[in-house]
């Protein structure tokens, strides 16, 4: 419950939960443990420390064997059946509108200096990455330059590089050339081998660069990619036992848009294309190292911006809202935007203070200790990690980017790693935080008003003007910041509409300034008080209506 309130106060927002690890553990590992505990040798082992250690190792080995047999066995079965189901990619979809009609083209494989492709790969470098299928990282392929080799042929140097700081794959370099017919050759062990032969028809094979391996064209079809209808070909590499080793899907004028290696391990990454720069033309958005991103579009902060969230905590439905109500200068010399958060279930109203710098770092001002912290870094590559503010052992990981189907805009998904409670956040371009998860909590954006534009269910966007009816009393909140040296925020709640006065007094009881003296409606009200050349000292702010008089103390320091 406390964690839920903490995340609500920071307005975190999730993506999708996964139960892969839990389901596997419950279905396969738990029965093994149960059987081990029931076995006679388990009970006998308690009589001897040495035996205990011995059988502990046996128990662990059994569990690991079951895990490996389950995963590896399922994968091998699919490989033997040569199951080559099309894996949908973000930017390329198979076109089923008409029968495939092959046309002659010699431009399946762009290979000019400067050409650049980004792929999003599934991370299998850790067990958690292998089981949590949405843990991703960015891989790039870049054509560097020409080089003339000893065989008298000119090749392009191609660099494959992992761009994420969390994955330790070293760069790999290949020497490739494209002949006049458009076929691709690879220099391997000082010999020139054909890599992709586009003249082959479905089912035809040819020798590969690896000993006792061969390539086969397994399909020809049409895809829709980046607004164009293109021919596509699938090439599959087999070993001498006809077991799949690699697969590449290639589209005309674009090159590789999907590939998968190391099919011996079925959880190995399949890599979907995210975008490319080919002959100077850009395909896609947010391409790593190639495009400058205005991070304010993922974390908009304009006075008046407004979001409404619905979801659940356990079995309880939840409703909350966030509105940017102003800005203020903090002691660290930076201007922070003030957000009013209303949790309608707990009748809580909170103010938080945050800012975004030009590097995409989101800062929160901790009012309880007058300190600024980096909450999250948006300026990261898929797979990059950064410190999470909750714990020194917890890290944010940008584990994917994709197109949000609800809004048709780019999404960045962040995952608290290596936490198994699936704390996550989604940031949507132009909108901001659009979903968050934490323990038993899921909160999803239902409607928003951002930078003069409505999104989602706009019938909800007036709810923030109301307060939960369960708040039946007058309430005057502590001003913030306190002490202050330039301005401070004073908030109060009215249970009914009434003539209201809010004034500032010095410690002698003399009225210094009247901030409000008018008829106000039911709800939460906030006003900023500026120092107006007051001397340093203690001041009293007083809220008066026909029914009550409430006061609070604040300190002004020059």
PyMOL commands that set and color helices and strands:
alter all, ss='L'
color gray80, all
select helices_A, chain A and resi 2-10+20-38+40-47+49-80+127-131+295-297+458-460+463-465
alter helices_A, ss='H'
color red, helices_A
select strands_A, chain A and resi 92-94+116-122+136-148+154-162+172-178+184-188+191-196+205-207+214-225+228-238+244-251+255-261+270-278+281-283+306-313+316-329+335-343+348-356+361-366+371-377+385-387+395-404+409-417+424-428+432-438+441-450+453-456+475-476+487-494+498-506+511-520+523-530+537-544+549-556
alter strands_A, ss='S'
color yellow, strands_A
deselect
rebuild
show_as cartoon
